[in-house]
Structure formats: C-alpha cells, structure tokens
Amino acid sequence: MQDVKRLRDVGLTDERLLDVVRVLGRGLSQTAESMRQLSLELVLEPGDDEEQLALRWAAVAETLVPIAGPSTERLLMLHLRDIFSTEALLPDDREAGLLPEARPVAVCFADLVGFTRLGEELPASELGAVADRLVQIAEHVVSDEVRFVKTIGDAVMLVSPSVDPMLDAAFALVDAADAEGEEFPQLRAGIGYGGALNRHGDWFGRPVNRASRITALARPGTVVATASAREHAGDGWRWSSLPPRRVKGVSGEMRLYRARRADDAK
C-alpha cells in the first residue's frame, strides 16, 4: 500500500495505475514462465521422486529469486532510458501538454513461411526452438531507429519513425533467416507507413493492419510494401509493382510493391 500511496502522490490516477499493473502483469507472466522452464532444466533429473525434485527446486529458487528482482529493475531502467532518449513530442502536443496521438511510423511484420506445416512435422520442442530463434534474429536487427514490438505466433512486429531503417531491418531479417540454413524456414516481410497510435507498448492504426495483411502476400524471402511506404522511402531501393490485390479489411484494391536493394542484382 505504501507504493500505491507514493504513486498517487506523484499524480498517478487509480485508472492509470491499473493500466500499468495490467501491462506489468502480462510482461512478468512471460518472465515467470521463462524462469520456470529454466529452473526445470536445472533441477530435473531421471529417476527423481517428488521429494528430491522439490528439494532441488527449492535450492535453485533460493539462488534465482534474490537475483530476479534487481535484474528486472536494471532491465526496466535500461528500457526506460532507451525509450525516453528516442521519444519526441510534436510542438503542438508539447505546448498543449497533451499525450502524443497518432504519429507517422513505418510498421513491419515478418513471418516464417510454412510454419503451420512445420507444426505437423516437428516435435513441439523443436518448433518452439524455431520460434525462439526468430525472436533472437529480430532482436539482433533492432537499432536506435527500429524497435522490436512483439511476437505474434510465427511472426514478429517492428516499428520505426522512418521507412528506410525499416527496409534495412526487414532485409536483415530475411538474410539472417536464409543464413540459418535449409532447415530453417524462410521469412517474408510486409511494410506499411502512416499514422499509428502507441499505447502500452503496442501500436494501433492503418499501417499496422495493412502491414500485417500484406505480409501473407509476399513470396518467401521477399519484402513487400504499401504505396505509402514506397512514397516515403529514400533512393536506395528498387521497386517492382505487384498486381493490385484485395486485402481483407481494406476497401478497394491495394497497390503493392516488392522492394529490392538498389545494388541487388536479383
């Protein structure tokens, strides 16, 4: 209760406090699941009875739990520092003292081709390893201009204030998946650009919906983009027009373009 009082004292309303608690709960539930898996790997041995397993688990918990709190706090501070260093308010929002509303961003979804089929062929543990590797690859390509947002099943979502860094990241993702070898599925990516709203670490709006929809239309190993994304890209790219397509949730036909690096001979 003392922590709640301190938060109220700095001006946080009960409604906003509940929002923060809900977001923290979702994130920490994933952390707890990851730690559960880690601890099981450390303590589980063939032939254990329940008492032996419980004693070994308790010993591991005595080591992990005291470390978890300070480690979580340090990681949170690093994320906050990164976010605040790149967050910018538009002049009108700043002068009015308002939270930023929709802003123009580039949004990218990249998914693993044939992942559903793999689910019928591979054991769950191997399938999980493929999904985990995708996250590692995505986290490796982020930069000051590209932020990793989330995973959605067999796909990852990235966001950037500009199209060019997002194209760089999308091609880096595709190339990294190819470098994993024939046993790893290829990636395909879709990029949209336009006004989107950031709430609780997630993004909402037209470019998010469109990037998600068009990803499924890309061929394996390629990057497709909306007309708006193409218009806001720089000169370092070559574009080929794709046949207009009807996309679920979008009225009329969409103009789509396949992107290539300007120095790509393919």
KACOR-V458901 format. One line per field, one symbol per residue. burial: 1 if it has 9 or more other C-alpha atoms within 8 Angstrom, else 0. Layout:
burial: ???
This chain:
burial: 00000011000100001000001000000000000000110010000100001001100110000000000000000000000000000000110000000011111111111010011000000010011001101100110011111010011111111110111011111111110000011111111111111100001111111111111001001111111111011000100000000110010011111111000000
